[in-house]
Amino acid sequence: MFGARCINSHLAPNIHNLLAPCPVGVLDRQFVVTVERSERHPGYSEAIFCSGARVLASGAMFAGLALALGGGHFTIATLAALPYAARLMHLAMPELLRRHPAGRVAMVATWLERGGFLIAAIFGIVRPDGFTLPGFLAGFAIGVLGQQLYDGSMASLHSEATTPETFGHYTAIKSRWGSAAGLTLGILASFVLDATERLGVPAHVARSLAIVGGVGIHALIALPLARLRARARDIALTDSTGPCLATPTTPNGAQTPQRSWVVLPRTPEQWKLVRFALAWGFAIGFSTRQGEAMAITHLGVSVGAVMLLSAVAVGGGIVGAKSWGQLGDRFGGKGLMSIAFAGLSLDPVWWLAALFVHPAFLFIGYLLFGICNSGWNITVSMTLVRTAGAGSERIRAFVVYSVAFGLAAGIAPMLSGALLDVVDARYGPTAAYGALFTIGLLLRLSAYPWLRQVPAPNAERGTYVSAVVLRAMRWRVRRKAA
């Protein structure tokens, strides 16, 4: 994407200015709250353990295990739909965070996630007659419910454990640490998994044990999570929670708090966000997890290789992650969302190329997906998550987006599963997957007009940001050539 050094030298302000302290009287500097000393911020350790755990207990690994257990198109579709459907849990997140600290909610969610995935792995190993797939899917459902609960609470906790002027930079560096850990562990685990299966260990046992390994790494999150909670408390003591300022989805300032377990859009701007989330969620969900199933069953790619590709996608977040955050701090998130959107929209093209040309295109697709997905997650957080106010108000716009996205993305896989079943039975798997990814590409591109309507004041257009980046890169190349 773009080089971090180039951005640091020619686009972003001096790093000391970027991380400048708050005005006098806002914070007591006895407690360091900037992100200049990365080794001391517990958020980076949390990202390392979380990414390492999720690259082992990943969607691709569960898809491979489901196929080893005899699952078909609808089983894969269910695996794709459940994580998105679990986002409905975010409806209650603001009220939950109003009643309980974000750190406590996150701690409970970790146990729910570990317990659910462990249940799924146990059913994968034991394979009780008549209950294997139902038990496996039930455990997976519990795990992703905890996962979504954890992600929603951590969206608030991460903003509480840093300062507004460093939030973008902090989010980007955290993403880089997590990507590096996921890449390293994913590469090692992919070779171990393939070697284990070649030694004669049954596929369902080897893949279940990989998930158990992910659960074990996930247990280490308790250490940085406790430090994050303490850090957030220290910042709260030195920086009183001020009023929520205007944001893209609440241009007139914070709305009057509502004590309700169901969060609904309350402004015209939030309804625009919902319309985009529905269109984008349906487009993303339509082909989710089916690509891995195609690679394993139709292209002859091993589960270990798919796991390696997933690690490449996670590692792709290293490329330009720091630049995403610093550009967002300077130019706002909306333009960068458009750039990341373009990369994510073209993802089905690489699946089609792998299907009709050569499976090597999977590597290109996963790498570009990792880079753009990292930028998307960073810019969405910067655009939708508040950096001031109570925890329940910080994530309100993020919850509205997440729930609408999850609702649409949870329905789409079931429709794509039905499409695959019908077309596969009549014309074969190549035609079925070709139709699936062609429709997926058209759906993603059709969501762009809705993205343009998402409000984002004080943000530069994506074309302007791209032009500035390319101009800076050309200047750097000419300087080196001189």
C-alpha positions in Angstrom: 0.0 0.0 0.0 2.0 3.0 1.1 5.3 3.1 3.0 5.2 4.1 6.6 8.5 6.1 6.3 7.2 8.1 3.5 4.1 9.1 5.4 6.0 9.8 8.5 8.5 12.1 6.7 6.2 14.0 4.3 2.5 13.7 5.2 2.1 13.4 9.0 3.3 16.1 11.4 6.3 15.4 13.5 5.6 12.5 15.8 6.1 14.6 18.9 3.5 17.0 17.6 1.2 14.1 16.6 1.4 12.9 20.2 1.4 16.3 21.8 0.0 16.4 25.3 -3.4 17.7 26.2 -3.7 21.4 27.3 -2.6 22.2 30.8 -5.1 21.3 33.4 -6.6 18.4 31.5 -4.2 15.6 32.5 -1.7 15.1 35.2 1.4 13.7 33.5 2.4 11.6 36.4 0.7 8.8 34.4 1.9 8.5 30.8 -1.1 8.1 28.5 0.5 8.6 25.1 1.6 5.7 22.9 5.2 6.8 22.5 6.5 3.8 24.5 4.8 0.9 22.9 6.3 -1.8 25.0 4.5 -0.4 28.1 1.0 -0.1 26.6 -1.1 -3.2 27.5 -3.3 -2.7 24.4 -0.5 -4.0 22.2 -0.1 -7.2 24.3 -3.8 -7.7 24.2 -3.7 -7.4 20.4 -0.9 -10.0 20.2 -2.7 -12.6 22.3 -6.1 -12.0 20.7 -4.7 -12.2 17.1 -2.6 -15.2 17.9 -5.6 -17.0 19.4 -8.0 -16.1 16.5 -5.6 -17.2 13.8 -5.7 -20.7 15.3 -9.4 -20.7 16.1 -10.2 -18.9 12.9 -13.2 -19.1 10.6 -11.1 -21.0 8.1 -10.1 -23.6 10.7 -13.8 -24.1 11.7 -14.7 -24.4 8.0 -12.0 -27.1 7.6 -13.2 -28.9 10.6 -16.8 -28.7 9.4 -15.8 -30.3 6.1 -13.9 -33.1 8.0 -17.1 -33.7 10.0 -19.2 -34.2 6.8 -20.7 -30.7 6.5 -21.9 -29.3 3.2 -22.8 -25.9 1.7 -25.4 -25.1 4.3 -23.0 -26.0 7.2 -20.4 -23.6 5.8 -23.1 -21.0 5.3 -24.2 -21.4 8.9 -20.6 -20.9 10.0 -20.5 -17.7 8.0 -23.8 -16.4 9.3 -23.4 -17.0 13.0 -20.6 -14.5 13.7 -22.6 -11.8 11.9 -25.9 -12.8 13.6 -24.1 -12.6 17.0 -23.6 -8.9 16.3 -27.2 -8.4 17.4 -25.6 -8.7 20.9 -24.3 -5.2 20.3 -27.9 -3.8 20.6 -27.6 -4.1 24.3 -24.0 -3.0 24.5 -24.5 0.7 25.4 -26.9 -0.1 28.3 -24.6 -2.9 29.4 -21.6 -0.5 29.5 -23.7 2.0 31.3 -24.3 -0.5 34.1 -21.0 -2.2 34.1 -17.4 -1.1 33.3 -16.2 -2.1 29.8 -13.2 -4.1 31.3 -15.5 -6.3 33.4 -17.8 -7.0 30.4 -14.7 -7.9 28.3 -13.5 -10.3 31.0 -16.8 -12.2 31.1 -16.8 -12.3 27.3 -13.4 -14.0 27.2 -14.7 -16.9 29.2 -17.8 -17.2 27.0 -15.6 -17.2 23.9 -13.2 -19.8 25.2 -15.9 -22.1 26.5 -17.9 -22.1 23.3 -14.9 -22.9 21.1 -13.7 -25.5 23.5 -17.2 -27.2 23.3 -17.0 -27.1 19.4 -13.5 -28.7 19.5 -14.6 -31.5 21.9 -17.5 -32.4 19.6 -15.1 -32.3 16.7 -12.8 -34.9 18.5 -15.4 -37.2 20.0 -18.0 -37.1 17.2 -21.0 -38.5 19.0 -23.4 -40.2 16.7 -26.3 -38.0 15.6 -25.0 -34.9 17.5 -21.7 -34.1 16.0 -22.7 -31.2 13.7 -25.4 -29.8 16.0 -23.0 -29.8 19.0 -20.2 -28.4 17.0 -22.4 -25.6 15.6 -23.9 -24.9 19.1 -20.4 -24.5 20.6 -19.3 -22.3 17.8 -22.4 -20.1 18.3 -21.6 -19.7 22.0 -18.0 -18.8 21.1 -18.8 -16.2 18.5 -21.4 -14.7 20.9 -18.7 -14.1 23.4 -16.4 -12.9 20.7 -18.8 -10.2 19.6 -19.5 -9.2 23.2 -15.7 -8.9 23.7 -15.2 -6.8 20.6 -18.0 -4.5 21.4 -16.7 -3.8 25.0 -13.1 -3.5 23.8 -14.1 -0.8 21.3 -15.0 1.3 24.3 -12.1 0.1 26.6 -9.4 0.9 24.0 -10.7 4.5 23.6 -10.8 4.8 27.4 -7.2 3.6 27.7 -5.7 6.2 25.5 -6.2 9.9 24.7 -8.2 11.5 21.8 -5.2 13.0 20.1 -3.3 9.6 20.0 -6.3 7.3 19.3 -5.6 6.9 15.6 -1.9 6.3 16.1 -2.6 3.9 19.0 -5.1 1.9 17.0 -2.7 1.6 14.0 0.2 0.4 16.1 -2.0 -2.0 18.0 -3.1 -3.4 14.6 0.5 -3.9 13.6 1.4 -5.8 16.7 -1.6 -8.1 16.3 -0.9 -8.6 12.6 2.7 -9.5 13.3 1.7 -12.1 15.9 -1.0 -13.6 13.8 1.3 -13.9 10.8 4.1 -15.6 12.8 1.9 -18.0 14.7 -0.2 -18.7 11.6 2.8 -19.7 9.5 4.2 -22.0 12.1 0.8 -23.6 12.9 0.0 -24.2 9.2 3.1 -26.3 8.7 2.5 -28.2 12.0 -1.1 -28.9 11.0 -0.2 -30.2 7.6 2.6 -32.4 9.0 0.3 -33.7 11.7 -2.3 -34.8 9.1 0.4 -36.4 6.9 1.6 -38.4 9.9 -1.8 -40.1 10.0 -3.7 -38.1 12.7 -7.3 -37.9 11.6 -8.2 -34.5 10.1 -11.0 -33.8 12.5 -8.7 -34.5 15.5 -5.8 -32.3 14.2 -8.1 -29.4 13.4 -9.9 -29.6 16.7 -6.6 -29.6 18.6 -5.6 -26.5 16.6 -8.7 -24.8 18.0 -7.9 -26.0 21.5 -4.4 -24.4 21.0 -6.1 -21.1 20.1 -8.2 -21.3 23.3 -5.1 -21.8 25.3 -3.4 -18.7 23.9 -6.7 -16.8 24.4 -6.4 -17.4 28.2 -3.3 -15.2 28.3 -5.5 -12.2 27.4 -6.4 -11.9 31.1 -2.9 -10.4 31.8 -3.0 -7.3 29.5 -6.7 -7.0 30.0 -6.2 -6.3 33.7 -3.6 -3.7 32.9 -5.9 -2.1 30.4 -8.6 -1.8 33.0 -6.2 -0.2 35.5 -4.9 2.2 32.8 -8.5 3.3 31.9 -9.2 3.9 35.6 -6.1 6.0 36.0 -6.9 8.1 32.9 -10.5 8.6 34.1 -9.2 9.9 37.5 -6.9 12.5 35.8 -9.1 13.4 32.8 -12.7 14.0 33.8 -15.3 12.7 31.3 -16.3 15.8 29.3 -19.4 16.3 27.2 -19.7 14.4 24.0 -19.0 16.7 21.1 -20.6 16.6 17.7 -19.7 13.6 15.5 -20.6 12.7 11.9 -23.7 10.7 13.1 -24.7 13.2 15.8 -23.9 16.7 14.3 -25.8 18.5 17.0 -23.9 16.8 19.9 -24.8 13.9 22.0 -28.4 12.8 22.2 -30.3 12.6 25.5 -29.3 9.2 27.0 -32.0 6.5 26.8 -32.0 3.7 29.3 -32.9 0.9 26.9 -31.5 -2.5 26.1 -32.2 -1.9 22.4 -30.2 0.7 20.5 -32.0 2.2 17.5 -30.9 5.0 15.1 -31.9 8.4 16.4 -30.7 10.9 13.8 -31.0 11.1 10.0 -27.2 10.7 9.8 -27.4 7.4 11.7 -30.1 6.2 9.3 -27.7 6.9 6.4 -25.1 4.8 8.2 -27.7 2.0 8.6 -28.5 1.9 4.9 -24.8 1.6 4.0 -24.3 -1.1 6.7 -27.1 -3.1 5.3 -25.9 -2.9 1.7 -22.2 -3.6 2.7 -23.1 -6.3 5.2 -25.1 -8.3 2.6 -22.4 -7.9 0.0 -19.7 -9.1 2.4 -21.7 -12.0 3.9 -22.8 -13.3 0.5 -19.4 -15.0 -0.2 -17.9 -15.3 3.4 -16.3 -18.7 4.2 -17.3 -20.1 0.8 -14.0 -19.2 -0.6 -12.1 -21.4 1.9 -14.6 -24.2 1.2 -14.0 -23.9 -2.5 -10.2 -23.9 -2.0 -10.3 -27.1 0.1 -12.9 -29.1 -1.8 -12.5 -28.0 -5.4 -9.0 -26.6 -5.8 -7.2 -29.2 -3.7 -5.7 -26.7 -1.2 -4.9 -28.3 2.2 -6.3 -26.8 5.4 -2.8 -26.0 6.5 -2.3 -23.9 3.3 -5.6 -22.1 3.9 -4.5 -21.4 7.4 -1.2 -20.1 6.0 -3.2 -17.8 3.7 -5.3 -16.6 6.7 -2.0 -15.8 8.4 -0.9 -13.8 5.4 -4.2 -11.9 5.5 -3.6 -11.1 9.2 0.0 -10.2 8.5 -1.1 -7.9 5.7 -2.3 -5.6 8.4 1.4 -4.8 9.1 1.8 -3.2 5.7 0.8 0.4 6.0 -1.1 0.0 9.3 0.8 2.9 10.9 0.2 5.0 7.9 -3.5 4.3 8.0 -3.7 5.6 11.5 -1.5 8.7 11.0 -3.4 9.6 7.8 -6.6 9.2 9.7 -5.4 11.6 12.4 -4.6 14.2 9.8 -7.2 13.8 7.1 -10.1 12.1 8.9 -11.5 8.6 8.4 -14.0 9.0 5.5 -11.6 9.3 2.6 -9.5 6.4 3.9 -12.7 4.3 4.2 -13.2 4.9 0.5 -9.7 3.7 -0.3 -10.1 0.6 1.9 -13.6 0.0 0.4 -12.1 -0.2 -3.1 -9.6 -2.9 -2.1 -12.2 -5.0 -0.3 -14.7 -4.7 -3.1 -12.3 -6.3 -5.5 -11.7 -9.3 -3.3 -14.1 -11.7 -5.3 -11.9 -11.0 -8.4 -9.0 -12.9 -6.8 -11.3 -15.8 -6.0 -12.5 -15.9 -9.6 -8.9 -15.8 -10.8 -8.0 -18.6 -8.5 -11.0 -20.7 -9.7 -10.4 -20.1 -13.5 -6.7 -19.3 -13.8 -4.5 -20.6 -11.0 -4.8 -21.1 -7.2 -1.7 -18.8 -6.8 -4.0 -15.9 -7.0 -5.3 -16.8 -3.6 -2.1 -15.5 -2.1 -2.5 -12.1 -3.8 -6.1 -11.9 -2.8 -5.4 -12.7 0.9 -2.5 -10.3 1.1 -4.5 -7.4 -0.4 -7.5 -8.3 1.7 -5.3 -8.1 4.9 -3.9 -4.7 4.0 -7.3 -3.2 3.1 -9.2 -4.8 5.9 -6.7 -3.4 8.4 -7.2 0.1 7.0 -11.0 -0.5 7.0 -11.1 -1.5 10.7 -8.8 1.4 11.7 -10.8 4.1 9.8 -14.2 2.7 10.9 -13.1 2.9 14.6 -11.8 6.4 14.1 -15.0 7.5 12.3 -17.6 5.9 14.5 -16.1 5.5 18.0 -16.1 8.6 20.2 -12.9 9.5 22.2 -14.8 11.3 24.9 -17.9 10.8 27.0 -19.2 7.8 28.9 -18.4 4.3 27.7 -22.0 3.7 26.6 -22.0 6.8 24.4 -18.6 6.3 22.9 -19.7 3.3 20.9 -23.4 4.2 20.1 -22.8 4.9 16.4 -20.4 1.9 16.2 -23.2 -0.3 17.6 -25.8 1.0 15.1 -23.4 0.2 12.2 -22.3 -3.1 13.6 -25.8 -4.4 14.3 -27.1 -3.4 10.8 -24.1 -4.9 9.2 -24.4 -8.1 11.1 -28.1 -8.5 10.4 -27.6 -8.3 6.6 -24.4 -10.3 6.6 -26.1 -13.0 8.7 -28.9 -13.5 6.2 -26.7 -13.4 3.0 -24.7 -16.7 3.6 -27.9 -18.7 3.7 -29.0 -17.4 0.4 -25.6 -18.0 -1.1 -25.6 -21.5 0.3 -29.0 -22.2 -1.4 -27.5 -20.8 -4.7 -24.5 -23.1 -4.5 -26.7 -26.1 -3.8 -29.0 -25.4 -6.8 -26.3 -24.4 -9.3 -23.9 -27.1 -8.1 -26.5 -29.9 -8.6 -27.3 -28.7 -12.2 -24.0 -27.3 -13.6 -21.2 -28.4 -11.3 -19.1 -26.7 -8.7 -17.1 -24.5 -11.1 -20.2 -22.8 -12.4 -21.7 -22.6 -8.9 -18.6 -20.8 -7.4 -18.2 -18.7 -10.5 -21.8 -17.4 -10.2 -21.4 -16.9 -6.4 -18.3 -14.7 -6.7 -19.6 -12.8 -9.7 -22.7 -11.8 -7.8 -20.6 -11.1 -4.7 -18.4 -8.6 -6.7 -21.5 -6.8 -8.1 -23.1 -6.6 -4.7 -19.9 -5.0 -3.2 -19.6 -2.5 -6.0 -23.2 -1.5 -5.6 -22.7 -0.5 -2.0 -20.4 2.4 -3.0 -23.2 5.0 -3.5 -24.4 4.3 0.0 -20.9 4.8 1.4 -20.8 8.2 -0.2 -23.9 9.2 1.7 -22.4 8.3 5.1 -21.8 11.7 6.8 -18.2 12.5 7.8 -17.5 16.3 8.2 -13.9 17.4 8.7 -12.6 14.6 6.5 -10.8 14.8 3.1 -12.0 12.9 0.1 -10.3 9.6 -0.8 -9.1 11.0 -4.1 -7.4 13.9 -2.3 -5.7 11.6 0.2 -4.5 9.2 -2.5 -3.1 12.1 -4.5 -1.2 13.4 -1.5 0.2 10.0 -0.7 1.3 9.3 -4.3 2.9 12.8 -4.6 4.9 12.2 -1.4 6.0 8.8 -2.6 7.2 10.2 -6.0 9.1 12.9 -4.2 10.8 10.3 -2.0 11.7 8.1 -5.0 13.2 11.1 -6.8 15.2 12.1 -3.7 16.7 8.6 -3.4 17.5 8.5 -7.1 19.3 11.9 -7.0 
